[in-house]
Each structure stands twice: as C-alpha cells, then as structure tokens.
Amino acid sequence: MSVAVQKIEPYVNGVDKKQFETSLHEITNQIRIMDQKLIMKTENEISLRYENQHDEILKAKETINQHKF
C-alpha cells in the first residue's frame, strides 16, 4: 500500500488528479487481494477444524462400538 501512496507527488495546489486516481486504484486492488487471502485462510482454517473434529467423532464412535460387543 505504501508504494501507491509514495507515487503521489505533491503539487502547489495538491496532487495530480490522474496520479491520485491511479494510486487509489492500486490501493483498492491491494485491499481486494488482502481480502481474498484472508477469506481463503479463514475458509481453510474452518475446513481443517471441521475435518479434525469429524475425525475425533469417528474415533469416539468406533471406540464406543468396540466396547459394546
């Protein structure tokens, strides 16, 4: 994000509009990519925890069934 911000060079009355739009677009893209990465990590973590819990349930059921007979 800092790369896009550094590209904005101050002018006497502010910044160049086109340069500002370009930098803003780059920042938006970086935020979108970060959001996608966060979503993927969250989904992966949820899936991993689900699988672990499911495995534990299956092991517990198997143990219970072995002791019944």
Secondary structure as UniProt FT lines:
FT   HELIX           2..6
FT   STRAND          10..11
FT   TURN            12..13
FT   STRAND          14..15
FT   HELIX           17..68
//
